[in-house]
């Protein structure tokens, strides 16, 4: 009996192994139609008239050559929000209903990079251009995408999985000039942003990306010797601004595997090689192997795939008005963009990149979102605050000696620039988190975080309660800073809030322009026929306005 089961298993397993080997020829594996969290998309760019002319070519290419299906109610147009390109419902007068699939892209056209070891799905990128694969695989996903884009843009516009489709029309539609702060000089960053944390963050980004560029050059073949820093930067920004990610990397649905298994079961039973029960058991094992390889193994190894889909990558971000999202359609082996709510005609479709502050949106996507609910402001750490000014605001009495040392031991003062590890991180641009360490999420000095959703960080209020407390209050708290997590008494709370409010007011007063001045400047520029010569400066004004609004809102919350 056991022998019969074993024979059936070996018969089906090794026979189907040929099928699986054929099925897995593409480098990457994908999964069912689970929604994929969108991380990035269309970067704010300077859209030239020549690029606009290419839009019609992109639409024709997608329809006639690439097999991309776009709903008749949707067009690729200039976005009134971002100034770049976007997906907009046309003037048909008919609303696009919720749940409508508006764009479908064959998976073979999508560009992807799989971590930790898969790399680009186009095997030619690594096979033909990389000499040291270990170094290449150690690079972040967007650095690997930079080489992928270089291959398509400079060497061959064909990818391995779609050799009959020329991607040049899509490449031509991509922005060639970006307005992100990494392209500004240091003086412009300081004068335009008026925000030390952002200036330092962009500096870390620039240092880190230049280090990645050097590593990429060191591990690639002579065919990449002409890749410039601008080429690398363009590829990284295209990747970070247009890719979405998912935690699953299984294969597409292949009915041939299951049809072939059914055929083997039929032959097995017809030739009386065993019973139907044994055949069914063997088929079940094949199914389990498929599930294991598609669902279990990628999760076990924490595989993550970053994907860029032509045309879908035109969808822009809106935190409050997202009307569409991206999914992988397992049975169709395609990516789709579908509406999540009804969209009127002549209205842009928006997706959500997730909870992104304006720091992140400007630094990596090149635009600013008005009244962004996820916006933050990172002030200097508590240790850099003007303690004498806080003492004066709280009544002119010096805070008890030794209190700052207590807060320092509790880790509530942040980190000094003299700290060797932090200084090294800032100097070299070393990332402080896995992926977003160079954005507002990267706060290596432990700066005080203000957010639109919460206001000032509750941990900072806790520290200020301990700082302004009397000796008697500190003794009643057991000499423990942790016991100041909740309000101690009305007077202590009043002083703590005064201290916080004073520090934020000083931060706001340190700006070279006021909120009112920035608003007037923006109004003057946008109403002018000529406007500013530099679109970067216009974006910086909008950024400053949002940051100063957030500071004022936090001050009001502390009244």
C-alpha positions in Angstrom: 0.0 0.0 0.0 2.7 2.4 1.0 4.7 1.5 -2.1 1.8 2.2 -4.3 1.3 5.7 -2.8 5.0 6.3 -3.1 5.0 5.2 -6.8 2.1 7.6 -7.5 3.8 10.5 -5.7 7.0 10.0 -7.7 5.1 9.5 -10.9 3.2 12.8 -10.5 5.9 14.8 -8.8 8.7 14.2 -11.3 6.4 14.4 -14.3 5.0 17.7 -13.0 8.5 18.9 -12.2 9.1 19.4 -15.9 6.0 21.6 -15.9 7.1 23.6 -12.9 10.5 24.2 -14.3 8.9 25.6 -17.5 6.5 27.6 -15.4 9.3 29.1 -13.2 11.4 30.2 -16.2 10.6 33.9 -15.4 12.8 35.1 -12.6 9.9 36.3 -10.3 6.9 34.7 -8.8 3.7 36.5 -8.0 0.5 35.8 -6.1 -3.3 36.1 -6.0 -5.3 39.3 -6.6 -4.4 40.6 -3.2 -4.3 44.4 -3.0 -0.7 45.7 -3.2 0.2 48.6 -1.0 1.2 51.5 -3.2 4.4 53.1 -2.1 5.3 55.5 -4.8 4.3 57.0 -8.1 4.4 60.1 -10.3 7.1 62.6 -9.4 6.6 66.3 -9.8 8.5 67.1 -13.0 9.0 69.9 -15.5 6.7 68.8 -18.3 7.9 70.1 -21.6 5.7 70.5 -24.7 7.7 67.7 -26.4 6.8 65.4 -23.6 3.1 66.3 -23.9 3.2 65.4 -27.6 4.5 61.9 -26.7 1.3 61.2 -24.6 -0.7 60.4 -27.7 2.2 58.1 -28.8 2.1 56.4 -25.4 -1.7 55.8 -25.7 -1.4 54.4 -29.2 1.6 52.2 -28.1 -0.3 50.8 -25.1 -3.4 50.0 -27.1 -1.9 48.7 -30.4 1.4 47.2 -29.4 1.7 46.5 -25.6 -1.8 45.1 -25.0 -2.5 47.6 -22.3 -6.3 48.1 -21.8 -7.5 51.6 -20.8 -11.1 52.2 -20.2 -12.8 54.5 -22.8 -13.7 56.9 -20.0 -10.0 57.5 -19.0 -7.3 59.6 -20.7 -3.7 60.4 -19.9 -3.6 64.2 -19.4 -1.7 66.9 -17.6 -2.6 66.9 -13.9 -4.0 70.2 -12.6 -2.8 69.2 -9.2 0.8 68.1 -9.7 1.6 69.7 -13.1 2.9 66.4 -14.4 0.9 63.7 -16.1 -2.1 61.9 -14.6 -5.0 59.7 -15.3 -8.2 61.8 -15.8 -11.7 60.7 -16.7 -12.7 62.4 -20.0 -15.6 64.7 -20.7 -18.0 61.9 -21.7 -20.5 63.1 -19.0 -20.7 59.6 -17.6 -19.4 58.8 -14.1 -17.0 56.0 -13.7 -18.6 53.6 -11.2 -16.9 52.2 -8.2 -15.2 48.9 -8.8 -14.5 49.7 -12.4 -11.2 48.4 -13.8 -9.9 51.4 -15.7 -6.4 50.1 -16.6 -5.1 46.6 -17.2 -1.4 45.9 -17.9 0.1 42.5 -18.8 2.5 41.4 -16.0 5.1 40.7 -18.7 5.4 44.5 -19.3 5.9 45.4 -15.7 9.4 46.1 -14.4 10.1 44.5 -11.0 12.9 44.1 -8.5 12.6 41.4 -5.8 14.4 41.5 -2.5 16.3 40.1 -0.8 17.9 38.0 -3.6 15.7 38.0 -6.7 16.9 41.3 -8.2 15.5 42.6 -11.5 13.0 40.4 -13.3 14.8 41.0 -16.6 17.6 38.5 -16.2 19.7 40.3 -18.8 20.2 43.2 -16.4 22.3 41.0 -14.0 23.6 38.5 -16.5 24.9 41.1 -19.0 25.7 44.1 -16.9 26.8 42.9 -13.4 30.1 41.2 -12.5 29.9 41.1 -8.7 26.3 39.9 -7.9 26.8 40.0 -4.2 27.6 43.7 -4.2 24.7 44.4 -6.5 22.2 42.4 -4.4 23.3 44.4 -1.3 22.1 47.6 -3.0 18.6 49.0 -2.2 15.8 48.2 -4.6 15.8 51.6 -6.2 19.5 51.4 -6.9 19.0 48.1 -8.7 16.1 49.8 -10.6 18.6 52.6 -11.7 20.6 50.0 -13.5 17.4 48.5 -14.9 16.4 51.9 -16.3 19.9 52.5 -17.7 19.7 49.2 -19.6 16.3 50.0 -21.1 17.1 53.7 -21.8 20.7 53.4 -23.1 21.3 49.8 -24.2 18.0 48.1 -25.2 14.4 49.1 -24.7 13.3 45.5 -24.7 12.9 43.4 -21.5 13.4 39.7 -21.3 9.8 38.8 -20.6 8.4 40.9 -23.4 11.0 40.7 -26.2 8.5 41.7 -28.9 7.4 44.9 -27.2 9.6 48.0 -27.5 9.3 50.0 -24.3 10.7 53.2 -25.8 7.3 55.0 -26.1 6.8 54.6 -22.4 10.4 55.6 -21.6 9.9 58.7 -23.7 6.8 59.7 -21.6 8.9 59.7 -18.4 10.0 63.0 -16.9 13.6 63.9 -17.7 14.0 66.8 -15.3 12.9 66.7 -11.6 12.4 69.4 -9.1 13.2 67.5 -5.9 15.6 69.2 -3.3 18.5 66.8 -4.2 18.8 68.9 -7.4 19.0 72.2 -5.4 22.4 73.5 -4.2 23.0 73.8 -0.5 22.3 77.5 -0.4 18.9 77.1 -2.1 17.9 74.3 0.3 18.7 76.5 3.3 17.1 79.7 2.0 14.0 78.1 0.3 13.1 75.4 2.9 13.9 77.3 6.1 13.9 73.9 7.8 17.0 72.4 9.3 15.7 68.8 9.5 14.8 68.7 5.8 18.2 70.3 4.8 20.0 67.6 6.8 17.8 64.9 5.4 18.5 65.8 1.8 22.2 66.0 2.6 22.1 62.5 4.0 20.2 61.3 0.9 22.7 62.8 -1.5 25.7 61.3 0.4 24.0 57.9 0.6 23.0 57.9 -3.1 26.5 58.9 -4.2 27.9 56.0 -2.2 25.4 53.6 -3.9 26.4 55.0 -7.3 30.0 54.2 -6.5 29.1 50.7 -5.4 27.0 50.1 -8.5 29.9 51.2 -10.7 32.3 48.9 -8.9 30.2 45.8 -9.4 29.2 46.4 -13.0 30.8 45.4 -16.3 32.5 47.8 -18.8 29.1 48.2 -20.6 28.0 50.4 -17.8 31.2 52.5 -17.6 29.4 55.5 -19.3 26.6 55.6 -16.7 26.8 59.1 -15.2 25.7 60.3 -11.8 22.8 62.0 -13.5 21.8 58.7 -15.2 21.9 56.9 -11.8 19.9 59.8 -10.1 17.3 59.7 -12.8 16.8 56.0 -12.5 16.5 56.1 -8.7 14.0 58.9 -8.8 11.9 57.2 -11.5 11.9 54.1 -9.4 11.1 55.7 -6.0 8.3 57.8 -7.6 6.6 55.2 -9.8 6.9 51.8 -8.0 4.5 50.1 -5.8 5.4 47.2 -3.5 3.9 44.0 -2.2 5.1 41.3 0.2 4.2 38.4 -2.1 6.3 37.2 -5.1 4.6 34.0 -6.3 4.0 32.9 -9.8 1.1 33.7 -12.1 -1.7 31.1 -12.5 -0.7 28.4 -15.0 -3.6 26.2 -15.9 -1.3 23.8 -17.8 0.2 22.5 -14.5 -3.2 21.4 -13.3 -4.4 20.2 -16.7 -1.2 18.1 -17.0 -1.7 16.7 -13.5 -5.3 15.8 -14.3 -4.0 14.0 -17.5 -1.4 12.1 -15.4 -4.1 11.0 -12.9 -6.3 9.8 -15.8 -3.5 7.8 -17.3 -2.5 6.4 -13.9 -6.0 5.1 -13.3 -6.7 4.0 -16.8 -3.6 1.9 -16.9 -4.5 0.4 -13.5 -1.2 1.5 -12.0 -3.1 2.3 -8.8 -6.4 3.2 -7.3 -8.3 6.5 -7.8 -7.6 7.3 -4.1 -3.9 7.0 -4.6 -4.1 9.1 -7.8 -6.0 11.8 -5.8 -3.4 11.7 -3.1 -0.7 12.3 -5.6 -2.5 15.2 -7.2 -3.1 16.7 -3.8 0.7 16.6 -3.1 1.4 18.4 -6.4 -1.2 21.0 -5.4 0.4 21.4 -2.0 3.9 21.8 -3.6 2.5 24.6 -5.8 0.9 26.3 -2.7 4.2 25.9 -0.8 6.3 27.4 -3.5 3.8 30.2 -4.3 2.5 31.2 -0.9 4.7 29.8 2.0 8.3 30.0 0.8 8.2 33.8 -0.2 6.6 34.7 3.1 9.1 32.6 5.0 12.0 34.3 3.3 10.3 37.7 3.6 10.4 38.3 -0.1 9.2 41.7 -1.3 8.7 42.8 -4.9 8.8 46.4 -6.2 6.8 46.9 -9.4 6.5 49.6 -12.0 3.6 49.3 -14.5 3.5 51.4 -17.6 0.4 53.7 -17.7 -0.6 52.7 -14.1 2.5 54.6 -13.0 0.8 57.8 -14.2 -1.7 57.7 -11.3 -1.0 60.5 -8.7 -1.3 60.6 -5.0 -4.0 62.3 -2.8 -4.3 61.5 0.9 -7.9 62.6 1.3 -9.3 61.9 -2.2 -7.9 58.5 -3.2 -10.4 57.0 -5.7 -8.4 54.0 -7.1 -6.0 51.3 -6.1 -3.7 48.8 -7.7 -4.0 45.0 -7.6 -2.4 42.0 -9.2 -4.9 39.8 -11.0 -3.7 36.2 -10.4 -5.7 34.4 -13.0 -5.2 37.0 -15.7 -1.5 37.5 -14.9 -1.9 41.2 -15.1 -1.9 44.3 -13.0 -5.0 46.4 -12.7 -6.1 49.9 -11.6 -9.6 49.9 -10.4 -11.8 52.6 -8.8 -12.8 52.5 -5.2 -15.5 55.1 -5.5 -17.6 56.7 -8.2 -15.5 59.2 -10.2 -17.2 62.1 -12.1 -16.2 63.0 -15.7 -13.3 65.4 -16.1 -11.9 64.3 -12.7 -8.4 63.0 -12.0 -8.0 59.5 -10.5 -5.9 59.4 -7.4 -4.3 56.6 -5.5 -2.7 56.8 -2.0 1.0 56.3 -1.5 0.3 55.7 2.2 0.9 58.0 5.2 3.5 60.4 3.7 4.4 63.7 5.3 5.2 66.7 3.1 8.9 66.1 4.0 8.7 62.8 2.2 6.5 64.0 -0.6 8.8 66.9 -1.5 12.0 65.0 -1.0 11.1 61.9 -3.1 8.1 62.9 -5.2 8.6 66.6 -5.8 5.2 67.9 -4.7 3.5 69.3 -1.6 0.0 68.3 -0.4 -2.1 71.1 1.1 -3.4 70.3 4.6 -1.8 66.9 4.5 -3.3 64.9 7.4 0.0 63.0 7.8 2.3 66.0 7.8 5.0 66.3 10.5 7.6 68.9 11.6 10.8 67.7 13.2 12.3 70.3 15.6 15.8 70.2 17.2 16.0 67.7 20.1 15.3 68.9 23.6 19.0 69.2 24.5 19.3 72.0 21.9 16.4 74.0 23.2 17.0 77.4 24.9 16.4 76.3 28.5 16.9 79.9 29.8 14.1 81.1 27.6 11.8 78.3 28.8 12.7 79.2 32.4 11.8 82.8 31.8 8.5 81.9 30.1 7.6 79.6 33.1 8.0 82.3 35.7 11.7 83.1 35.7 12.7 80.4 38.2 15.5 78.1 37.2 14.6 74.4 36.7 15.9 72.1 39.5 19.5 71.1 39.0 20.2 67.6 37.7 16.8 67.4 36.0 18.2 67.6 32.5 20.6 64.8 33.4 17.7 62.7 34.5 16.0 63.3 31.2 19.2 62.5 29.4 19.5 59.1 31.1 15.8 58.4 30.2 16.7 59.0 26.5 14.4 62.0 26.2 16.8 64.8 25.3 17.8 63.4 21.9 21.3 63.0 20.7 24.1 65.5 20.4 25.9 66.1 17.1 29.0 65.2 19.0 27.8 61.7 19.3 30.2 59.7 17.1 27.6 57.3 15.7 25.2 60.0 14.8 27.8 62.3 13.4 29.1 59.4 11.2 25.6 58.6 10.0 24.9 62.2 9.1 28.3 62.6 7.4 28.2 59.4 5.3 24.5 59.4 4.7 24.1 56.0 6.2 20.4 55.0 6.4 18.9 54.8 9.8 16.0 52.6 8.9 15.4 49.9 6.4 13.9 52.0 3.7 12.6 55.4 4.7 15.6 56.3 6.9 16.5 59.3 4.7 13.0 60.9 4.9 11.2 62.5 7.9 11.0 59.0 9.3 14.8 59.2 9.6 15.3 61.2 12.8 18.8 60.2 13.8 19.2 63.0 16.4 15.9 62.3 18.1 14.4 65.6 17.2 11.0 66.6 18.7 8.3 65.5 16.3 5.1 67.6 15.8 2.3 66.0 13.8 -1.0 67.3 12.5 -2.8 64.3 13.9 -1.4 64.4 17.4 0.4 67.7 17.9 3.6 67.5 20.0 4.9 64.1 20.8 3.4 62.9 24.1 6.9 61.8 25.2 8.1 65.4 25.0 5.2 66.6 27.1 6.2 63.9 29.6 9.8 65.1 29.6 8.7 68.7 30.1 6.4 67.8 33.0 9.5 66.3 34.7 11.7 69.2 33.7 9.4 71.9 35.2 8.3 69.9 38.3 9.3 71.1 41.7 11.5 69.0 44.0 8.4 68.0 45.9 6.6 66.9 42.8 9.6 65.0 41.6 9.9 63.2 44.9 6.2 62.3 44.9 6.8 60.8 41.5 9.4 58.5 43.0 12.2 60.4 41.3 11.2 58.6 38.1 10.6 60.4 34.8 8.3 57.6 33.8 5.7 58.6 36.3 5.1 61.9 34.5 3.4 60.1 31.5 0.1 61.4 32.8 -0.9 64.9 34.1 0.5 65.5 37.6 -1.5 68.6 38.5 -2.9 71.6 36.7 0.0 73.9 37.6 2.6 71.5 36.4 0.7 70.9 33.2 0.4 74.6 32.6 4.1 75.1 32.9 4.9 72.1 30.7 2.6 73.4 28.0 4.1 76.9 28.3 7.5 75.5 27.8 6.5 73.5 24.7 4.6 76.5 23.3 7.5 78.8 23.9 10.0 76.5 22.1 7.6 76.2 19.1 7.0 79.9 19.0 10.8 80.4 18.9 11.2 77.9 16.1 8.5 79.8 14.1 10.1 83.1 14.8 13.5 81.9 13.6 12.2 81.7 10.0 13.4 84.4 7.6 9.8 84.9 6.3 6.5 84.8 8.1 3.5 82.7 7.1 1.7 85.8 5.9 4.7 86.8 3.8 4.9 83.4 2.2 1.1 83.4 1.4 1.4 86.8 -0.2 4.4 85.7 -2.2 2.6 82.6 -3.4 -0.5 84.6 -4.3 1.7 87.1 -6.3 3.6 84.4 -8.1 0.5 82.3 -9.1 -1.4 85.4 -10.3 1.6 86.6 -12.3 1.7 85.8 -16.0 5.4 85.1 -15.9 5.7 83.7 -12.3 9.0 82.5 -11.0 11.7 81.3 -13.4 12.4 78.4 -11.0 9.5 76.0 -10.3 11.5 74.6 -7.4 11.2 77.9 -5.6 7.4 77.9 -6.1 7.3 74.4 -4.5 9.5 75.5 -1.7 7.1 78.4 -0.9 4.2 75.9 -0.7 6.3 73.7 1.5 7.1 76.5 3.9 3.5 77.5 4.1 2.5 74.0 5.1 5.2 73.7 7.7 4.4 77.1 9.3 0.7 76.2 9.4 1.6 73.0 11.3 3.7 75.0 13.8 0.8 77.4 14.4 -1.7 74.6 14.7 0.5 73.0 17.4 0.9 76.2 19.3 -2.9 76.6 19.3 -3.4 73.1 20.6 -1.1 74.0 23.6 -3.1 77.1 24.6 
